[in-house]
Amino acid sequence: MKIAVLDADPAFGSASCPAELRGTPRLQALEELGSLAIFQRTLPSELLTHAAGAEVVLTNKVPLGEEEFAQLPQLKFVSILATGYNIIDLEAAQRRGVLVSNVPGYSTHSTAQHALALLLELCHGVGTHNQSVQSGEWQSSPAFAYYRTPLVELAGKTLGIFGLGAIGRQMARLGRALGMKVICNTRTVRDDEFENVPFSELLKRSDVLSLHAPLTEATHQLINEQSLQHMKKGAFLLNVARGPLLDEKAVAKALHEGQLGGVGIDVLTSEPPRQSSPLIGAPRCMITPHIAWATAEARQRLIDVSVENIRTYLQGAPQNLVS
């Protein structure tokens, strides 16, 4: 059986990183399942060649739809190297008899940890102050201490969570551990661990608003000029979910005008940003290149669950099915 990995970069180790930083996951268990073909990336023109003859395909960002399924008759199972599965036309997969699984929950702790890191950087400017010291400012300072950014204590402030899935819930617990009051807006209330409030109230009460929702028609540009006007002046905004949850022009404007006190994001509307986002270079805006999910531990977990997805498919009882 042939297994084709269509876009191993960056899940299997980022080719843009030095070799010693890539942290390539252990692949022996995957190699034992069949004849393995690994491609760093797959352009649309390369898809049929890379996936030719494969019964199983692993994909992260390479989309598969009616046309692709029709031209890959041997394809029977797709395991997505991610939790989200919007890159697959699930109805087309069903029509063609192709089973589709995802990998839920593999990066919960890593992604929430990254959101917290962005928040703490906004609060303390650790990177900015380290750069200041390294450049000699402390050595030449007349006082024993100085600061180059506002310094903010989180205890007692309100953390608003939009989307209380696994990652949102973990972020809420991290905020509570720091002494923050936590409120949320979620469609499904599973317990009373956190106060669930209407979205309008979430905007008004949050000193920090952290987004942890999937991208849907309802959440597209959820944070826009209108919603920003309802937020506290000087509030922080975090987004480690999906870039299009933000109207980037409106958020950049709010930063320039001081309506927002700071923004920490790991995602942009266009990735990579071939055309500069209005958020790049905006004041008090921390941007990382979609790495919240990419700790070595989370990537190994991603591979391990993908292996189990394939193994259970071969045993006739596939797990984590989305179609």
C-alpha positions in Angstrom: 0.0 0.0 0.0 1.3 3.4 -0.9 1.0 6.3 1.5 1.7 9.8 0.2 2.5 12.8 2.4 1.6 15.8 0.3 3.1 18.6 2.4 5.5 17.4 5.1 6.8 21.0 5.6 6.4 22.2 8.3 4.7 19.3 10.3 7.6 16.9 9.7 10.1 19.7 10.3 10.4 23.1 8.7 12.8 23.1 5.7 13.3 26.8 6.3 14.8 26.1 9.7 18.5 25.1 10.3 18.7 21.3 10.5 19.4 21.3 14.2 16.1 23.2 14.9 13.8 21.1 12.7 13.0 18.5 15.3 11.9 15.9 12.8 9.3 13.6 14.4 9.9 9.8 14.7 8.5 8.2 11.5 9.2 4.5 12.0 5.6 3.6 12.9 4.4 5.4 9.8 7.0 3.8 7.5 5.9 0.3 8.8 2.4 0.8 7.5 3.2 0.9 3.8 5.4 2.3 1.0 5.9 5.9 2.1 6.4 8.8 -0.3 7.1 12.1 1.5 6.9 15.5 -0.4 7.9 18.7 1.3 5.1 20.5 -0.6 2.8 19.8 -3.5 1.8 22.4 -6.0 -1.6 22.0 -7.8 0.3 20.9 -10.9 2.1 18.2 -8.9 -0.8 16.7 -7.1 -1.7 13.9 -9.5 1.9 12.9 -9.8 2.6 12.9 -6.0 -0.6 11.1 -5.1 -0.6 8.7 -8.0 -1.3 5.1 -6.9 -1.7 6.1 -3.2 -4.5 4.4 -1.2 -3.8 6.8 1.7 -2.9 10.5 1.6 -1.8 12.8 4.4 -2.4 16.5 3.7 -2.2 19.6 5.7 -3.0 22.5 3.3 -3.3 20.8 -0.1 -7.0 20.8 -0.9 -8.8 17.8 -2.3 -12.2 18.1 -4.1 -14.4 16.5 -6.7 -11.9 16.9 -9.5 -8.9 15.5 -7.5 -10.9 12.5 -6.2 -12.1 11.7 -9.7 -8.5 11.6 -10.9 -7.2 9.5 -8.0 -9.3 6.3 -8.2 -7.0 4.3 -5.9 -7.4 6.9 -3.1 -9.5 5.4 -0.3 -8.4 7.3 2.9 -7.3 10.9 3.7 -5.8 11.7 7.1 -5.6 15.5 7.6 -2.4 16.7 9.4 -4.5 19.2 11.3 -7.7 19.5 13.3 -9.5 21.7 10.8 -10.8 20.0 7.7 -12.1 22.8 5.5 -9.5 21.9 2.8 -11.4 18.7 1.9 -14.7 18.7 0.1 -16.4 16.2 2.4 -19.4 15.7 0.1 -17.2 14.9 -2.8 -15.2 12.5 -0.6 -18.5 10.7 0.4 -19.6 10.5 -3.3 -16.2 8.9 -4.2 -16.2 6.5 -1.2 -13.1 8.2 0.4 -13.0 8.2 4.2 -11.5 11.3 5.8 -10.1 11.7 9.4 -8.5 14.6 11.2 -6.3 14.9 14.3 -8.3 16.6 17.1 -6.6 18.1 20.2 -3.0 17.4 19.4 -1.9 21.1 19.9 -4.2 22.2 22.7 -1.6 22.9 25.3 1.0 24.3 22.8 -1.5 26.7 21.2 -2.8 28.0 24.5 0.8 28.3 25.8 1.6 30.4 22.7 -1.4 32.7 23.2 -0.2 33.2 26.8 3.3 34.0 25.5 2.0 36.7 23.2 0.0 38.1 26.1 3.0 38.2 28.5 5.1 39.8 25.8 2.5 42.6 25.5 2.5 43.0 29.2 6.2 43.0 29.8 8.0 43.6 26.5 10.6 40.9 27.4 12.0 40.8 23.9 12.2 44.6 23.6 13.9 45.0 27.0 16.4 42.2 26.2 17.3 44.0 23.0 17.7 47.2 24.9 20.1 45.6 27.3 22.0 43.8 24.6 22.4 47.1 22.7 24.0 48.7 25.8 21.2 50.9 27.2 21.3 49.4 30.7 25.0 49.8 30.9 24.7 53.5 30.2 21.6 54.1 32.3 21.9 56.5 35.2 19.2 54.5 37.2 19.2 50.8 38.2 16.0 50.2 36.2 14.1 51.7 33.3 11.3 50.5 30.9 10.7 50.9 27.2 7.1 49.6 27.1 4.1 49.8 29.4 4.3 47.1 32.1 1.0 45.5 32.9 -0.1 43.2 35.8 -2.8 40.7 34.8 -4.1 39.7 38.2 -7.6 41.1 38.7 -8.2 41.9 35.1 -10.8 40.2 32.9 -9.9 37.7 30.3 -12.6 37.1 27.6 -12.5 33.9 25.7 -14.4 33.7 22.4 -14.9 30.0 21.6 -14.6 27.6 24.6 -13.3 24.5 22.8 -10.3 22.6 24.1 -7.8 25.4 23.3 -10.1 28.2 24.6 -10.7 26.3 27.8 -7.0 25.7 28.4 -6.3 29.4 27.8 -9.1 30.2 30.3 -7.5 28.0 32.9 -4.1 29.7 32.3 -5.7 33.1 32.7 -7.4 32.0 35.9 -4.0 30.7 37.2 -2.7 34.2 36.8 -5.5 35.7 38.9 -7.6 36.9 36.1 -11.4 36.8 36.0 -12.5 34.7 33.1 -15.6 35.2 31.0 -16.5 33.5 27.7 -18.8 33.4 24.8 -19.5 29.9 23.5 -22.4 28.3 21.6 -22.3 25.2 23.8 -22.2 25.4 27.6 -20.9 22.1 28.9 -20.5 23.1 32.5 -20.4 26.2 34.7 -16.6 26.4 35.0 -16.6 29.8 33.3 -19.2 32.5 33.0 -20.9 32.5 29.6 -22.0 35.9 28.4 -23.4 37.4 25.2 -20.8 38.5 22.7 -21.7 42.2 23.2 -20.9 41.8 26.9 -17.7 39.9 26.2 -16.5 42.9 24.2 -17.4 45.5 26.8 -16.0 43.7 29.8 -12.7 42.1 28.5 -9.4 43.7 29.3 -7.9 40.9 27.2 -10.0 39.3 24.4 -8.6 35.9 23.2 -10.1 34.3 20.0 -10.3 30.5 19.8 -13.1 29.8 17.3 -13.1 28.1 13.9 -13.5 30.2 10.8 -17.1 30.1 9.6 -19.5 32.5 7.8 -20.6 33.7 11.2 -17.1 34.3 12.6 -15.5 35.8 9.4 -14.2 39.3 10.4 -15.9 39.0 13.7 -13.5 41.6 15.0 -14.3 44.6 12.8 -14.7 48.4 13.1 -18.1 48.0 14.8 -17.1 45.4 17.3 -13.8 47.2 18.1 -15.8 50.3 19.1 -17.5 48.2 21.9 -14.2 47.0 23.4 -12.5 48.7 26.3 -10.1 51.4 25.3 -6.6 50.0 25.6 -7.7 46.4 25.7 -5.5 43.6 24.4 -6.6 41.4 21.5 -5.2 37.9 20.9 -5.7 35.6 17.9 -4.2 32.2 17.5 -7.2 30.7 15.7 -7.7 31.9 12.1 -6.5 35.1 10.5 -9.8 36.0 8.8 -11.5 36.3 12.2 -10.1 39.8 12.1 -10.7 42.7 9.7 -7.0 43.5 9.6 -7.5 47.1 8.4 -9.9 47.9 11.2 -7.6 46.3 13.8 -4.6 48.2 12.5 -6.6 51.5 12.6 -7.6 50.7 16.2 -3.9 50.3 17.1 -2.9 53.5 15.5 -5.7 55.4 17.2 -5.0 53.8 20.6 -8.4 52.1 20.9 -6.5 48.8 21.3 -3.6 48.7 23.7 -1.9 45.8 21.9 -2.5 42.9 19.6 -0.8 39.4 19.7 -1.5 37.2 16.7 -0.1 34.0 15.2 -2.2 34.0 12.1 -3.0 36.4 9.2 -5.6 36.5 6.6 -3.1 35.5 3.9 -0.3 33.1 4.8 2.5 33.6 4.1 1.7 37.3 3.7 2.9 37.8 0.1 1.3 41.3 0.2 2.0 43.1 3.4 -0.8 42.9 6.0 -1.8 46.3 7.5 -0.9 44.7 10.8 2.8 44.3 9.9 4.5 47.3 11.3 1.4 48.5 13.3 2.2 49.8 16.8 2.0 47.4 19.7 1.3 44.5 17.4 3.2 41.2 18.0 3.1 38.7 15.1 4.5 35.2 14.9 4.4 33.0 11.8 1.7 30.5 12.6 3.8 28.5 15.0 1.5 28.1 18.0 0.8 24.5 17.1 4.4 23.6 16.1 6.2 22.5 19.3 8.2 19.4 18.9 5.8 17.6 21.3 2.7 18.6 19.4 4.1 17.7 16.0 5.1 14.2 17.3 1.6 13.8 18.7 0.2 14.9 15.3 2.2 12.1 13.6 1.4 9.5 16.2 -2.4 10.1 15.9 -2.1 10.1 12.1 -0.5 6.7 12.3 -3.4 5.5 14.4 -5.8 6.9 12.0 -4.3 4.9 9.2 -3.9 1.8 11.3 -7.5 1.8 12.4 -8.6 2.4 8.8 -6.7 -0.7 7.7 -8.3 -2.6 10.5 -11.8 -1.6 9.2 -12.6 0.6 12.2 -11.3 4.1 11.3 -11.1 6.7 14.1 -11.5 10.5 14.1 -13.7 10.4 11.0 -15.1 13.7 9.7 -16.6 12.1 6.6 
